[in-house]
Amino acid sequence: MQNYVITITRQFGSRGRDIGIAVAKMLGIPLYDRNIFEKEAEALDTTLRSLVQFSENGITGYYKMAYPLGVGSSLKQDRMFELQSQLVLEHAEKESCVIIGRCADYLLRERDNVIRCYIFAPYQARIRNSRQMLGFNAEPQRIIEEVDKARANYYQERTGIAVNNTRYRDLFLNSSLLGIEGSAKLIADIAREKFQLPPQAE
């Protein structure tokens, strides 16, 4: 059977990452996200380590999401994106997997064996989800605004396309409709249908 890939692009607070984790578990395939790609890129080029040392720059927790390629020179950020893009293509070539973010939907645009998902949620749901993740003393509105802007700029700069485009997306899903498990099951069921996978074991 040919390898297949499910990409997850998401709004902050939509629980898109949690949905991606659940999809990978349901299908029994690995998941790759920013943390993994950063470690793999750093192993290939140790000079990139400075980009991901957020604690040394006073940036912790979810605030790091406002810096999609880390904190450092534009040359190093370009190198990080180059290596991460290479890794996305390599993983997609050798194995079935779920990939979160990293412009994977765009990078894999020429492939037929991909389901490209965009996870969103109503603003009030995103605020509730953010408070649950960050704690009730956090400022979810400000964080949502900052991360949304950072992700939109990152995607636009690296692909030339708006982050909420329909050109490189197969599925737009409001996560508040079915929740994490229900959304993940829907995506997994679509994958089973599209890629002719065996049904989920009872």
N, C-alpha and C positions, 0 to 999 in steps of 0.2 A: 504493500500500500504506500502511496506517495505521502511524504510528509505534509502536514498542514500546519497553519499558523493562525492564531486568533490575536489580533492586536486590539488593545484597549487604550483609547484616548479619553480623557475625562476632565470634567470640571472639578475644581477643588470643592470638597464637601459633598460630592455625589456618591461617595463610597465606591467609586470605580475600581480602585485598587483591590478592595475587599472582594468585589465581584469577580475580578480577574483571578484572584487566589482561589475562590470557590470554583470557578470554571476549570482551572487547572486540576484541582482535586477531583472534580466529577469526571473528568476525561482521563485522569491518570497520566498527565503530561507535565513536564517542568514549566516553571514560570520564571521569566527574566524581567527584572525591573531596574530602575536607576542604580540601586545599591550594588546589584550584581554586576551590571555593566561597568560601573566605576571601578570596582575591584579588578575586573578582567582587563580593563584598559590600563589601569595602574601597573598591573603585572607585565604588560607589554611595553610600557614607557613609564619608568619610575619618576620622571620629572613631573608627572601629572599629579603626584601625591599632594602637592601644595594646593591644588584646586579644591580638594575635598576635605581639607582640615578645617571644618567650619567652626569647631570650638575655639580654635586659635584666633579666629576672626570675630569672635563674640556672637556667632550665629548658631543657634541651636534649634532643635525640634523642627516644627513645621515651617519655620521661617526660612529654612534652607531651600524650600520649594520656590522661593522667589529668586533663586539663583540656579536655573536648570543645568548649567554647565560648570557650576562651582564659582569660586571667587578667585580671580587671577587675570593675567594678561589675555588679550584677545587671541594672541597666537596660541597660547596653551589651550584656550577654550576651543579654538578651531581644531587643534590636534585631538582633544578629547572627543569632539563630535565625529571627527574622521575615524577614530578607532572604534567608537561605539557603533557607528554605522556599519563598519566592517564586521563587527561582532554580531550585529543584528542579522546581516546577510548570511554569515557563517552558521549561526544557530538555525536559521530558517532552512538552510540547505541540508543540514545533517540530521535534524530531528523535528518532530512535531512539538509545538510549544505555545505558550501564551506569552506575549510580550506587551508590557505596559509602558506607554509613552515612547520617548526617544524617536519620535517621528517615524515609527516603524511602519505605519500605514502607508506613508509616502514612499519610504525606502523600498517597500515590497509591492509597489504599485503595478509592476509588470507581471506579477505572479497571479495565477488563477487559484492556487490552493490556499487562499487567505480569506478570512472573514474580518473585516475592519469595522470595529465598534466604536461608537462615540457615546459615552455615558454622561447624562446630565440630570439635573434635578431642579425643581422650583427653588427660588431663592430662600424662602423660609425653611424649607427642608434642609438646604445646605447649611444654614445657620445652626439649626438643631444638631445636625450631624457634626459640625465643626465643634460645637460646645462639648459634645460627647467625647470627641477625640482629643480636644485641647484642654478641656476643663472649663468650668463655668466662669472662671475669672478671666478668660481669654477675651480677645476682641475679634470675634469671628468676621464681622463686616469688613474690618480693615485687612485682615489676612486674606479673605476671599478676594477682595479688590486687588491686593498686591500680587497674589499668586496667579489670578486670572490674567492680569496684565503681563506678568513675566512669561507665562506659558504661551500667551498669544504672540508676544514679540519673538520668543524663541522659535516657535513653529513658523511664523512668517519669515523670519530672517533665514532659517535653514531650508525652507522649501519653496518660498515665494508664494505660498498659498495661505489663506486664512485658516485658523485652527478649527473653525466650525464649518469647514467646507463640506460639500456633499460629493465632490468629485472622487475623493479617495475614501469614501465611507460606504459601507453596506448596510449598517444598522445603527439607527439613533434610538437610544433607549432611556426613558425616564425612570431612573432607579427607584423613585418613590412609589411607582405604580405596583411593583411586585416585591420590593425589598431586595436584600442581598441574595438570599438563597433562590428566590423566585426568578430574579433577573439572571442569575448564573445558570439556572436550569434552562431558561429560555434559550440562552446563547449556546449551551451545551447541546440542547435538542436540535438547534439549527445546524450545529457542526455535525452532529450524527447524520442528519438528513443530507446535508450538502456533500459530506465526504464519505457517505455510506459506511459509517462506523457501526459496530454492534450496539444494540440497545443497552441501556444502563441495567446492571444486574440488580435484581430486587433484594 
